Amino acid sequence: MNRFLPREAWDRTLAIILLVLLLAFCTLIPGFYAGFGGTLAITEQFLPFGFVAIGLAVVILTGGIDLSVGAIASLSAVIMAILTKSAGLDIWLASLIALIIGAGLGWLNGIVITRLRIEPLIATLATSFIYSSVATALAGASPPYGFGKPFAVLGSGTIEGILPVQLLMFIVIAVGFSILITRTGFGRRIIMVGYNRDAAHYAGVAVPDLLRKVYGISGFMAAFAGIVLASYYDAVRPDMGNILLLTAITMVVLGGVSIFGGEGGILGVALGVLILGVLRQGMLIAGFSDMVTTMLTGGILLVSIAAKNLLSDRGFGYGALLLRLINSRKQEAAPPNT
């Protein structure tokens, strides 16, 4: 992660926090532990946030941001539902089309950012308004619902009555994205662009093309989250993705991805998803209101960013200042070259 706290140490710390959190909730909160399968089923409540977080992490690793993920999730789900209910398409084919459209919307974000040279924050905020408006117009006064039991397996099905399908998909996707970032040239270029965009450009990286692909990936994962939500609730709403953004960003930052880009990994993000998801569900089961859990999410986001700034040798914070001081002392103490 950085020279003060390596990424592996951050990941180990998150794993310990997750374990302690699970043990504490299973012991102290009545109803949290409902057998092994029942406890795993809790993940169905928050893993759509995790799908968005993984796609968003790839964008943030480049130093960008995508505020349109919630709107893309909603619009993709609405399109899937309309293609199924109004056009009569098979629901799996309709879902595939919706995923492609979601990736296209993300790609469009990348075009706006790279061709029009608009900052990602402003560009994706603007497209978020556009996508949300289109979703509302398409859904109409009576959004579609009732997609059948086979489709419901995607959001609430289990394997052998124990392992939720959502959790299995999340594990596979997280492993796949981790390999993409750490073991491929594409992933190394993403890190390079996030760490120093100018250096990446002079090293021969086609930065605009890479950014368009990255935002396309984010759009695809947001669309996937929207379809999973539609499966889980057996219905769609044009605003169903609005709740995804803040929590997904918090999961990414908690997972150790620097908001400045160039630092972090998918394993940490996956652990951040599980920690924040388990924490929210545990608090809800304990009787706290959703308002309290939302406030806690905002607090965790602030603390995570502060920790990154204080410990990182990049960006702002006392950690950066301290590291520069240590390095200067080492250079002063080093023997002169002969």
N, C-alpha and C positions, 0 to 999 in steps of 0.2 A: 504494500500500500504506500509506504514511504520509508525513509531511513530511520524514523523514530519507532514506528510500529509497523513491521512488515505485514503484508496482506495475509500471510498464513497465520500470523499471531492474531490478527483481527478476526479471521474466520474461526479460529479455535475459541476465541472469547465469545463469539456469537453462538457457537455450538454449546458451550457451557451454559450460557444464559438461557438458551432454549431448553436444555435439560432441566435446569433448576426451576424454570417457569412451569414446565409440565409437572414435575414432582410436587411443586407447591400447590398448583391448582387441583391436581388429583387428590391431594391430601386435605386441603383446606376448604375447597368449594364443593358443597353437595350438588350432585348432578353433573359435574364436569366429567368424571370418569364413569362411563356407561359400558364397560367392557372394552376390549381392544378395538373391535370393529366400530363400536359406537363412538369411541373417542376419535378414531380416524375420520369418522363421518363429519366431525366438526370442520374439517378442512374444506368441505364443499361450500361453506359459508364465505370463505375468503380467497380461495384460489383463483377466481377470475381476476382479482387484483394482482395476483402473482403473474398471470399470463401477460397482463399489461406491463407490469414492472420489468419483466425480462426484456421485452421489446424496447421499453423506454430506456433501460440500462445501456443498450447498444447506442442509442442516440446520445445519451449523456456522456458516454465514454469519448465521443468525438468533441465534447465541449458544447453540444447543442441542447435543446429542450423541445419537447412536443406537448403542447397544451391541448391538442385536438384529439387525444386518444379516447377520451370519454365520448365525444361527439361521433367519432368514427365507429366506436363500439355500438352506439345506439343506431346510427344510420345503417350499418351493416346488418344488424339484427332485424331492423324494419324491412330492409330490402329482401332478406331471406324469407321473412314471413309473407310479404306480398307476393313474391314469386311462387311460394307454396300455395297460398290460399286463393289468390286471384288468378295467377297464370297457370296453376295446376301442375307445376313442376314437382318432380320428386324432391323431397325435403333435403336429401343429401346433395343432390345436384344444385339445389338452390343455395345450400350452405357453401358449397365450393365457389359458386359465382359471387356470393357475398364476401368471401375471403379474398378473392381476386380484386373485387371492387375496393375493399379495405386497403389492400396493398397499393392499389392505384391512387387512392386518396392520400396515402402517406407519400407516395412518389410525387404527387402534385405538390405537397408541402415542400419536398426537396427542391422541386423546380422553382417554386416561388422564392425559396431562400437563396438558391444558387444563381438563378438567372436574373431575378429582380434585385438581388443583393439586399434583401430585407432580413433583419435580425430574426433568428428563430423564434424568440419570445413573441414578437409582434406578428410574425407571419402565421404561426400556428394558433395564436389567439384569434386572429381574423378568420382563418379557415374554420376554427371551432364554431364560431358564430354561424358561418355559412352552412356547415354540415348539420348543425343542430336545427337550423331553420328548415333545411330540406327534409330531415327526418320527421319533423313535426308536420310538415305539409303532406308527406307521403303516408304517414300513419293515420291521419284524419281523426275524426271524433271517436272512432271505435277501433283501436289498434287490434290486430289479429291475435288470436290465442288458440290453444288446443292443437298441439302438433303431433300427438300420438305417443304411445309408450315406447316404441323403438327409439325415437329421437330423445326421449327423456333420459335414456341410459347415459347419454353424454354428460348430463349435468348432475344426475343423482343415482346413477347405476353403480353397482359394486361387483367385484370379482370374488366369487365364492362367498359372498355376503360379508366380506371383511375389508378388502382393499377398494376404496372409492376409485371409480374410473378417472375422475378429475385428478386425484393424487398421482395415479399412474402416468397420466398424460403430462402432468407438471414435472415429474421426475425425468421422463424421457426428454422433454423439451429443455429442461435445465441442463442436463448432461450434453445434449446436442449443441446448445448455445455455448456452453463452457468449452467444448472442443473447438467450436468455430472461433472463439476469441483467442484461445491459448495455443492452438495447434495448426492454424492455417495462416497463409499470407494475408488473406482478407482481414482476419482478426488483428494481426500485427499492424496492418495499415490503419485500422480504426484507432488503435492505441496511439500510433504515431501522430495521426491527425489531431487527436485530443491533447497530446502532450505539447506538440509544437506544430501548428498548421503550416507555418512558413517553411520550416525545415522539411516537413513531409512533401510539400510542393516541390522544393528544390531537389529532393531525393527521387523525384519522378512519380510520385503518387498523384493520380487523377482525382484531386480532392472533390470537385463538384460531382463527378460521377459516383464516387464513394458515398457522399452525403445523400444523394438521391436514393441509393440502394438502402442506406441505413434507415431513412425515414419510411421507405417502403416496407422494411421489416417491422418497424414500429406500427405502421398501419395494419399490417397483416395480423400481428399479435393482438392489437386492439379489437379487430374484427372477430378474431377467434374468441376473445373474452366475451364479446357481445353475443355470439352464438351460444356459448356455454351458459350464459345468463338466461337466454331465451329458453334453452333446454331445461334449466333448473326450475324456472318459474312457470314454464309452459305458456308463456305469454311474452309480448314485447311492449315496450313503451318508448316514445321518442326521447325520454330523458333518463332512461335506465342506466346509461353510462356516466351520468354526471357525478356519481359518487366515487368513481374509480381514480380520478387524477391525483388528489392530494395524498391518499393512502399509498398509491403506487410510487409516487415520488419519494415518500418517506421510506418505503421499503428499499428502494434503490440506494438512497443515501445511507440508511442504517446498515445496508449490506457492504458499505465501504467504497462505493463508487464516488469519486470526487466530482463535485458540481462544476469544477473547472475542466474536467475531462482528463483522459490519459492515465487514470489510476483506478483500479478496482477489478473485480471479477464476478462471474455469474454465480459461483458457489456462495459467496457472501450475500449476494442478492437473494438467492433461494433461502438462505438461513434468515435473512431479514424478513422475507415474506412469512415464513413460519412463525418467527418471534412475534411480529406485530399482529398477525392473524390470530394466534393462540391467545395473546394478551387481550385483544378486543373481545374475542368470544368468551374468554374466562370472565372478564368484567361484566359482560352482558348477562351471562348465566348467574353471576353473583348478585345481579339486581341493579347494576349501574345503568343509567340511561345512555342512549346513543350519543346524546350531546356531550356527555362526559368522555366517552371514548374518542369522539372527534377532537375534543380539546386535548386529550392525551396524545393523539396522533400529531397534532400541531406542535406540542411540546417536544415530542421525540424527534421531530424533524429539525427543530431549532437546536436541540442538544447534539444531534448527529452532525449537523453542519459545523457547530462550534468545535466539537471534538476533532473533526477533520482539519479545521483551520488551525487549531492549536498544536496539533501533532504533525502536520504536513510540512514538508520543506518547500511547498509551492503555495502560491496564493498569499493570504494574509494571516497574521497571527503570530503569537509569541514563539511558536515552534519554528517557524521560518527564520525569525530573527536569531533565536538561540543557535540554530544549525549553522547559520552564516558566521556567528561569533566563534563557534567551535572550530569550523573549518579554517577561519582566519588564524586562530591560535595554533592550529596544527601546522599551517604554512609558515608561521613565524618560528616555530620550534624545529622545523625540518632543517637538516644540515644543508648548506649551500652546495650547489652542483659544482663539481670540479672538472 
